């Protein structure tokens, strides 16, 4: 039977940096990607809140006393506020879980370096 060198076996599609490569550069690229995704999602959530709140407010102003339009406007404003609260609470939950597990999830560079490139 032939001996198999299991060190050469990798998972298909897995990240395998070149031997001798500066692995911190890869962590930096991944960090930037994760940070940018988080920033974009936060901005989208903020813009969605503003739009929902403005459209709800304008609908309420132009409702002319019609109960169904006023209720629709209130619901839209409430949904926008709930969405913003969900985003804020999700950051808090991720931070608490990270602290409980000893991981700094909201700072991707430290998280990636501690998990991948030791």
Number of C-alpha atoms within 10 A of each C-alpha: 3 4 5 8 7 7 6 6 8 10 7 6 6 7 8 8 10 8 7 6 9 10 15 13 10 15 19 16 12 15 19 14 13 16 16 12 12 13 12 12 13 16 12 12 18 16 14 16 22 16 15 21 21 16 15 24 17 12 19 21 13 13 16 10 10 10 11 10 17 19 15 15 24 17 15 22 23 16 16 23 16 13 17 19 13 13 15 13 12 12 14 12 12 15 17 15 14 15 12 10 10 10 19 19 17 15 13 19 20 15 17 20 16 12 10 9 10 7
